[in-house]
């Protein structure tokens, strides 16, 4: 295919900029109505009664992590178990629903994928995303639990701290407190990048912040990463941490494996699996789980295990991300897909997901496994 010239590319970017500057919906709600169990369809209004979430189980709040040495603050998303009302067992408590403030910066995408510095910063769009679960409340005015297991979520290249929000909701409903920082490789681009400001530095500062500022007393930690976030998983914490790597490398960058408790999740439908070596790259002491048996088995999971989804409709690289994030990317970035393909720029299975739209189906098989593994290791 002949490459598009610079003028054509800029014309496309101008078109996207016009879309970016258009009025943004107050809420980017993607969940379709679901059966209420009585043969009728429950509407969004029924689920979110007025401006309240009935019987919320999870609370969400956005935090700001100051990085004084760099003069920036890092957005950190936090999900935690919501405190119940112990004064009554008959009155239904209600809370304001949570909302995730998400942003896509085409400038940052161009910088990271093609080293393009000419795209104006205004080529971006903001979204207000609904949580996947209807039981997530705004926890801005609530205290984060000081005890209980803590899980760090590490997004991938051109990801965001909301990429695994649906998984964080599931974990928080089971008693975990989850934190997801926005790393410099994020397409959100909430702050400028600086030499020396990387994931390791941010995570070290985050752990100090949890102990010093939030007064967390937890002694049990886990970390879950997607794609590039798997390298973060393999470098963070000590052997006491529980780890989950989704669609990423099973080894450190120097080729060595990591000791301790770890679960690898990958798929033959992932366009990047060959880059990570496939099943052959797993350490020899990793137990391979069978997809057909693992969700129905009541046996304890091996502490070092892997599952590889291998079927015609196996998940692709971004099937593991939250549906609302994926749909926002499709909504905003689809006009740029021909440009990316013409310049041979990696699209990280974005084109595949446009067809499969299988975030929800993927979560239904992956999340129970991850929650079960983390509960087994940390509770």
N, C-alpha and C positions, 0 to 999 in steps of 0.2 A: 504493500500500500504506500502511495506517495505521501510524504509528510505534509501536514497542513502548514501553510506559511504563517509567519508571526502575525500578520494582519488578520487572518481568519481566526486565529486563536484569540486575539484580543477582542475581536467582535463577539466571540462566544462569552468571554469573560465580562464584557460590558452587558450582555444580555442577562447573565447571571447576577451581575451587580444590581440591575434594575429589579430583578426578582427579590434580591436580598433587601433592598430598601423599601419594598412594598410593606403595607401594614401586616404585622404578625398577629396571628390568632392569639387570644388570651390564654387558651389552653390547647395544646396539641394532643388531643385524646385519640388513641388508636384502638383501644379495646372495643370490640364489637359487643352488642348485647349478648348476654348468656342466659341459658335456661335457669329459672329460679327453682326448679325442682317440682313445680306444680303444673307443668305443661304450658306455662306462659313465659314470655320473655321479660327479664328484668331490665329495665332501662337504666341509663346512667343516673337519672334523677332518683330512681329507687335505691340504687346502691349508695350514691352520695346524697343523702337527704338534706336538701337545702345546701348549706355550706358546712356540713358536718359529716364525719365518718362515724358510723355506728359501730360500737364494740371494736375499736381499733386495737390491734395487737402489736403494732410496730410504730415507732416514732422515727422521723427523719429530721435532721437539722444540718445546715451548712456551717462549716467552721472555716476559720482563716488561720493558716499557719504562717507566722512571721519568719522570714528568712533575712535577718538583720544584716548579714554580711553581704547580701546582694540587693538590698533595698526593695524587695518584693514580698508579697504575701501569696501563699499557695492555697487555692481553694481545696477544701477537704470535705467530702460528703460523709455523713455518719448516719447509720441506721442502728437502732437499739430497741430492746424489748420495752414496750410501753408499760408503765406502772398501772396496775389495775386499781379500781375503786374498791377499797376494803371496807367501806362503810355500809355497803348494801349489796345484796346478791340479786335483787329484783329489779333495780332501776338500770336501764341501759345508758351507759355513758356515751357521750358524743364528743368529737374533737374536730377541729378544722382540718380539712384534707391537705396532704402534702403536695408539693409541686416541685419538679426538678427544672432548674434554669440551665438550659443547654444552649450551646453556641457552636456554629461551624464557621471556621475562618478559611476561606479559599487561599488567602495569602499564605497562611501557615502550611497548608497542604502543598502549595507550589514550592515553598522554601524547602520543605523536607523531602519531597519526592523528586524535584527537578532542579533544585537550587535556583529557582526563579525568584528574583528579588524585586521585580517590577510590578507585581500585582498590588494594587492599592489595598490598604487595610480595611476600607469600607466594604470590600466584597466579602460580606459575612452575613449571617442571619441568626437571630435568636429564636429559641423555641421554649415553650413552657410545657414540659412533658408530665403526663399523669403517671403515677406509680403503676406497676403491673397489677399489684394486689389492691383490692378495694379497702383493705384494713390498715393502710398506712396513713398516719396522722402527722400534721405539722408539729414537730417537737422543738420548735425554736425556743420556747419558754420552759422546756423540761430539762431536768438534769440527766446527764448520761450516767448509767450505772457505774459505780466505782469497782465493782467486783464482777466476776464472771469471765468467761473466755473471750478473747479479742481476736478478730480476724482482719488482716490487711488485704485489700483488693488492689491488684496491680494491672492497669490497663495496658494494651498493646500499642504498637506504633500507629500514630494518627488515631488513637482512641480517646477515651474520656473517662472521667471518674464516675460516669453513669452507665458505662458499657455493661457492667455486671450488676446493675441496680436490682434487677429481678431476683438474682441469686442472693444479694444482700438482704432483700426483704424476706426471703425464705429462711435464711440463717437467723436473722433477728427474731423471727417468729418462734424459733426454737431456742432462744436464749442467748445468742451470740451478739456481741457488739462489733459492728463492722465499720472500718474506715477506708476510704478510697481517695487518695490524693491525685491531683492533676499534675502529671509529669510534663517535662519540657517538650516531649514529642507529641503532645496532645493537639488535636485539630481545633480545640476550643480556644487556645491562645489567649488565656486570661492575663498572662504576664509575658514580659520579654525574656528571651533566653540569654544566659550569660555563661561564659566559660567557667567551668567548675561547678555549675549548678546542675546536678544530675539526680537520678533516682536514688542513688546511694545516700547522697547528702540529704535529700528530702526525707527519706525514710528514717535516717538517724535522728533528724530533728523532730520528726513526727513522734517517734517513740519517746524522746525526751519530753515533748509537749504532753503526751498522754499521762506521763507520770508526774510531771511537775505542775502543769497548769490544770489538767482535768482530774488529778489526784487518783488516777486509776491504780488499783492495787492488784490487778490480775497477774497471775504467774503462769497462765496458760495462753499461748499464742499460736495462731495459724496464719498462713498467707496463701492466697489464691491468685494466680496470674493467667492472663490470656495472651498468647502469641509472644511478643517481645517481653511481656510481663513475666513470662516463665523464667527468663534470665534473672529478673528481679527476685522471683521466688527462690531460685537456687543460690542467691547471694545474701539473703536477708535472714537474720536470726541464727540460732545455734541448733544443735541436734535435737533439742527438746521441742522445737516447733513442728507443727503438722503442716504439710505442704500439698497443694494441688496445682498441677500444671495443665492448662487447657490449650490445645492446639499450638504447642510450642516445643522447644528443644528439651529433650530429656537429660541433657548434659550441660555443664558449664561451658563457657566459651573456649576454655583450654582443652576441652574434650573429656575432662574427668567427671565422674558421677558424684552425686552428693549422698552422704549417709543419712540415716534417719527415716522418719515416716513420710512417705510421699505417694501420691496418687497421680498418675498420668492419664489424661483423657485426650484422645486424638481420633481422627476420622480419615478414611481413605477417600472421602469426598472433598477433603480439604486440598485446595490447589497448592498449598505450601508444604504439604507433608513430606514431599521428596527432599525439600531443603533441609528438613530436620532428620532425615535418614530413615523414616518409617519405623516399623517394628524392630528392625535390625539394630537400631541405635539405642534401644533400651538396655540398661545394665542387666547382666545375666541373673541377678538375684530378684528381679522384678517378676511378680506373678501376673500372668495375663488372665484377665477376667472375661467371661463369656457374656455377651450382651443378652442372650436369651435366658440366662439363669440368674444373673446378678440381682435384678430387681425383685425377684420372687424368693430368692434364697434368704433364709434367716440366719445363716452362718456368719460369724465374724469375718469381716473383710481383712485380707492380709495387710500388714502395715506398710508394705512396699508393693504396690500393685499398679496395673495399667489396664485400660480398656481401649480397644480400637474398633470404632464402628465401621464395619465393612459390608456394605449392601448398596444396591443401586441408588437409593435415596438417602445415603449417609450425609450427615451435616457437612456444610462447607465451612470455610474459615470464619465467617462472621455469623453463621447460624447460632453460635454460642452467645451472641450478644443480645441485649434487651431489644424486644421488638420495636419499641417506640424510638430508640436511637437509630436502629436500622432504617425504619420508615422515614425518619427525618432526613437521613443521609440520602435516601432515594429521592425524596421530595425535592431536595435542594441541589444535589450534585449530579443527577442524571444527565443534565445538558452537557456536562463536562466529560462524560464517559467516552464519547468519540475522540475527543482531544487526547485523553490519556492513552487510548489504544493506538492512535496515530503516532504518538511520540514514544510508544513502547514503554509507557510508565506503568509500574505494577499497580493493579487495582484491588489486590488482596481479596479476591472472590466477590467483589462488589457486583460484578455482572452476573455471577451465578446466583447470588441471593435475590437479585431482581426477579428471577424466575422461581426460585424455590420458596421464598417467603416463609421459612420454617423455624423461626426463632421460638415460637410457642411450642411446637412439637419437639424441638430439641431440648428445651428446658424441662419438658415433662419426663424425659428419660434421664437427663443428666443431673438435674438438681437433687432428686431423691438420693442419688448415689453420693453426691458431694456432702449433703447434709448428714447422711448416715455415717460417712467416713469421718467427718469432723466431730460429730457427737461421740463416735467411738474413740477418737484420739484425745479429745479435750474435755469430755464431760464424764 
